[in-house]
Amino acid sequence: MYSLCEKTDLQIQQDVKNEFQWDPSVSNSKIEVTAKDGVVTLRGRVPHYFEKCNAENVAQRVDVLKVKNNLKVTH
Protein backbone atom coordinates (compact mmCIF):
# COMPACT_ATOMS: atom_id res chain seq x y z
CA MET A 1 0.00 0.00 0.00
CA TYR A 2 1.17 3.52 -0.72
CA SER A 3 0.05 6.98 0.27
CA LEU A 4 -0.47 9.85 -2.10
CA CYS A 5 1.41 12.96 -1.14
CA GLU A 6 0.17 16.42 -1.88
CA LYS A 7 1.85 18.46 -4.56
CA THR A 8 4.10 21.30 -3.53
CA ASP A 9 3.31 24.82 -4.65
CA LEU A 10 6.24 24.64 -7.04
CA GLN A 11 4.83 21.47 -8.63
CA ILE A 12 1.39 23.06 -8.95
CA GLN A 13 2.91 26.17 -10.52
CA GLN A 14 4.82 24.08 -13.05
CA ASP A 15 1.77 21.92 -13.82
CA VAL A 16 -0.30 25.02 -14.62
CA LYS A 17 2.47 26.40 -16.85
CA ASN A 18 2.63 23.05 -18.64
CA GLU A 19 -1.14 23.08 -19.19
CA PHE A 20 -0.83 26.53 -20.74
CA GLN A 21 1.83 25.26 -23.14
CA TRP A 22 -0.45 22.46 -24.36
CA ASP A 23 -3.64 24.48 -24.68
CA PRO A 24 -3.87 26.61 -27.83
CA SER A 25 -6.70 28.74 -26.38
CA VAL A 26 -4.27 30.48 -24.03
CA SER A 27 -1.35 32.67 -25.04
CA ASN A 28 0.81 32.03 -21.99
CA SER A 29 3.71 34.31 -22.85
CA LYS A 30 2.20 37.20 -20.85
CA ILE A 31 0.81 35.15 -17.95
CA GLU A 32 2.66 34.90 -14.65
CA VAL A 33 1.69 31.91 -12.51
CA THR A 34 2.29 31.70 -8.78
CA ALA A 35 1.03 29.20 -6.22
CA LYS A 36 0.76 29.42 -2.44
CA ASP A 37 -0.92 26.85 -0.23
CA GLY A 38 -2.60 25.27 -3.25
CA VAL A 39 -4.06 28.57 -4.50
CA VAL A 40 -2.93 29.61 -7.98
CA THR A 41 -2.72 33.29 -8.92
CA LEU A 42 -2.65 34.39 -12.56
CA ARG A 43 -1.22 37.82 -13.37
CA GLY A 44 -0.38 39.59 -16.57
CA ARG A 45 -2.13 40.69 -19.75
CA VAL A 46 -4.16 38.89 -22.38
CA PRO A 47 -5.68 40.34 -25.56
CA HIS A 48 -9.27 39.08 -25.12
CA TYR A 49 -11.74 38.45 -22.33
CA PHE A 50 -12.35 34.87 -23.54
CA GLU A 51 -8.64 34.20 -23.11
CA LYS A 52 -8.81 35.42 -19.51
CA CYS A 53 -11.66 32.97 -18.88
CA ASN A 54 -9.87 30.15 -20.71
CA ALA A 55 -6.72 30.70 -18.65
CA GLU A 56 -8.69 30.25 -15.45
CA ASN A 57 -10.37 27.09 -16.78
CA VAL A 58 -7.03 25.63 -17.84
CA ALA A 59 -5.49 26.37 -14.43
CA GLN A 60 -8.42 24.63 -12.73
CA ARG A 61 -7.62 21.42 -14.62
CA VAL A 62 -4.66 21.02 -12.31
CA ASP A 63 -5.60 19.87 -8.83
CA VAL A 64 -5.74 23.28 -7.09
CA LEU A 65 -7.82 24.64 -4.24
CA LYS A 66 -8.64 27.92 -5.99
CA VAL A 67 -7.61 30.11 -8.91
CA LYS A 68 -7.28 33.87 -8.44
CA ASN A 69 -7.57 35.37 -11.88
CA ASN A 70 -5.89 38.79 -11.83
CA LEU A 71 -5.33 38.91 -15.58
CA LYS A 72 -5.97 42.22 -17.34
CA VAL A 73 -7.52 42.39 -20.79
CA THR A 74 -5.73 44.76 -23.16
CA HIS A 75 -6.88 45.37 -26.71
PAZAPA-4460 file (N, C-alpha, C; in steps of 0.05 Angstrom, whole numbers, plus 32768, in hexadecimal, padded with zeros to 4 digits):
% residues 75
    n_x    n_y    n_z   ca_x   ca_y   ca_z    c_x    c_y    c_z   seq   type   mol
   8011   7FE9   8000   8000   8000   8000   8012   8019   8000     1      M     A
   8008   802E   7FF3   8017   8046   7FF2   8005   805E   7FF8     2      Y     A
   8011   8074   8000   8001   808C   8005   8007   80A1   7FF1     3      S     A
   7FF3   80AF   7FE9   7FF7   80C5   7FD6   7FFF   80DE   7FE6     4      L     A
   8014   80EB   7FDC   801C   8103   7FE9   8012   811B   7FD9     5      C     A
   800D   8130   7FE7   8003   8148   7FDA   801A   8155   7FCA     6      E     A
   8012   8163   7FB5   8025   8171   7FA5   802F   818A   7FB4     7      K     A
   8047   8191   7FAF   8052   81AA   7FB9   8048   81C1   7FA8     8      T     A
   804A   81D9   7FB3   8042   81F0   7FA3   8053   81F3   7F89     9      D     A
   806C   81EC   7F8B   807D   81ED   7F73   8073   81D9   7F5E    10      L     A
   806B   81C1   7F66   8061   81AD   7F53   8047   81B7   7F47    11      Q     A
   8035   81C3   7F57   801C   81CD   7F4D   8021   81E3   7F39    12      I     A
   8033   81F5   7F40   803A   820B   7F2E   8044   8201   7F13    13      Q     A
   8056   81ED   7F14   8060   81E2   7EFB   804B   81D3   7EEB    14      Q     A
   8039   81C5   7EF9   8023   81B6   7EEC   8011   81CA   7EDD    15      D     A
   800B   81E0   7EE9   7FFA   81F4   7EDC   8008   8200   7EC3    16      V     A
   8022   8206   7EC6   8031   8210   7EAF   8032   81FB   7E98    17      K     A
   8035   81E2   7E9F   8035   81CD   7E8B   8019   81CB   7E7D    18      N     A
   8004   81CE   7E8C   7FE9   81CE   7E80   7FE6   81E4   7E6C    19      E     A
   7FF1   81FC   7E73   7FEF   8213   7E61   7FFE   820D   7E47    20      F     A
   8015   81FF   7E49   8025   81F9   7E31   8016   81E7   7E1E    21      Q     A
   8005   81D5   7E29   7FF7   81C1   7E19   7FDC   81CB   7E0F    22      W     A
   7FD2   81E0   7E1A   7FB7   81EA   7E12   7FB9   8202   7E00    23      D     A
   7FB0   81FF   7DE7   7FB3   8214   7DD3   7FA0   822C   7DD9    24      P     A
   7F8D   8229   7DEB   7F7A   823F   7DF0   7F86   8254   7E03    25      S     A
   7F9E   824F   7E0D   7FAB   8262   7E1F   7FC6   8269   7E15    26      V     A
   7FCB   8283   7E13   7FE5   828D   7E0B   7FF4   8293   7E25    27      S     A
   8004   8280   7E2D   8010   8281   7E48   8029   8293   7E4B    28      N     A
   8031   829F   7E35   804A   82AE   7E37   8048   82C6   7E4A    29      S     A
   8030   82D0   7E4E   802C   82E8   7E5F   801F   82E1   7E7A    30      K     A
   801E   82C7   7E80   8010   82BF   7E99   8025   82B6   7EAD    31      I     A
   8024   82C2   7EC5   8035   82BA   7EDB   8024   82A8   7EED    32      E     A
   8030   8291   7EF5   8022   827E   7F06   8031   827C   7F20    33      V     A
   8022   827F   7F36   802E   827A   7F50   801B   8268   7F60    34      T     A
   8025   825A   7F73   8015   8248   7F84   801D   824A   7FA1    35      A     A
   800A   824B   7FB2   800F   824C   7FCF   7FF9   823E   7FDD    36      K     A
   8001   8229   7FEC   7FEE   8219   7FFB   7FD8   820D   7FEA    37      D     A
   7FDF   8206   7FD1   7FCC   81F9   7FBF   7FBA   820D   7FB0    38      G     A
   7FBE   8227   7FB4   7FAF   823B   7FA6   7FC0   8247   7F90    39      V     A
   7FB6   8246   7F77   7FC5   8250   7F60   7FBC   826D   7F5A    40      V     A
   7FD0   827E   7F56   7FCA   829A   7F4E   7FD4   829E   7F32    41      T     A
   7FC3   82A9   7F20   7FCB   82B0   7F05   7FCD   82CE   7F03    42      L     A
   7FE3   82D8   7EF8   7FE8   82F4   7EF5   7FF3   82F9   7ED8    43      R     A
   7FEE   8311   7ECF   7FF8   8318   7EB5   7FE3   8323   7EA3    44      G     A
   7FE8   8322   7E89   7FD5   832E   7E75   7FCF   831A   7E5F    45      R     A
   7FB6   831A   7E57   7FAD   830A   7E40   7F9D   831C   7E2E    46      V     A
   7F9B   8315   7E14   7F8E   8327   7E01   7F70   8326   7E01    47      P     A
   7F64   8311   7E0B   7F47   830E   7E0A   7F3B   8303   7E24    48      H     A
   7F22   830A   7E29   7F15   8301   7E41   7F12   82E2   7E42    49      Y     A
   7F0C   82D7   7E2A   7F09   82B9   7E29   7F23   82AB   7E31    50      F     A
   7F3A   82B8   7E2B   7F53   82AC   7E32   7F58   82AD   7E50    51      E     A
   7F4E   82C2   7E5D   7F50   82C4   7E7A   7F40   82AE   7E86    52      K     A
   7F28   82A9   7E7C   7F17   8293   7E86   7F23   8278   7E81    53      C     A
   7F2E   8275   7E69   7F3B   825B   7E62   7F53   8255   7E74    54      N     A
   7F62   826A   7E7A   7F7A   8266   7E8B   7F71   825B   7EA6    55      A     A
   7F5C   8266   7EB1   7F52   825D   7ECB   7F49   8240   7EC9    56      E     A
   7F3A   8239   7EB4   7F31   821E   7EB0   7F48   820A   7EAE    57      N     A
   7F5C   8212   7E9F   7F73   8201   7E9B   7F82   81FC   7EB6    58      V     A
   7F85   8212   7EC5   7F92   820F   7EDF   7F82   81FD   7EF2    59      A     A
   7F68   81FD   7EF0   7F58   81ED   7F01   7F5A   81CF   7EFB    60      Q     A
   7F64   81C9   7EE3   7F68   81AC   7EDC   7F7C   819F   7EEE    61      R     A
   7F8F   81AF   7EF7   7FA3   81A4   7F0A   7F95   81A4   7F25    62      V     A
   7F9D   8191   7F35   7F90   818D   7F4F   7F98   81A4   7F62    63      D     A
   7F88   81BA   7F61   7F8D   81D2   7F72   7F75   81D7   7F84    64      V     A
   7F7A   81E5   7F9A   7F64   81ED   7FAB   7F53   8203   7F9F    65      L     A
   7F61   8217   7F93   7F53   822E   7F88   7F65   823C   7F74    66      K     A
   7F59   824A   7F61   7F68   825A   7F4E   7F5F   8277   7F51    67      V     A
   7F73   8288   7F56   7F6E   82A5   7F57   7F77   82B0   7F3C    68      K     A
   7F63   82BA   7F2D   7F69   82C3   7F12   7F6C   82E2   7F13    69      N     A
   7F84   82EB   7F14   7F8A   8308   7F13   7F94   8311   7EF8    70      N     A
   7F8D   8303   7EE3   7F95   830A   7EC8   7F86   8323   7EBF    71      L     A
   7F94   8334   7EB0   7F89   834C   7EA5   7F85   8348   7E87    72      K     A
   7F6F   8351   7E7D   7F6A   8350   7E60   7F72   836A   7E53    73      V     A
   7F84   8368   7E40   7F8D   837F   7E31   7F88   837A   7E13    74      T     A
   7F7D   838E   7E06   7F76   838B   7DEA   7F8C   8397   7DD9    75      H     A
***
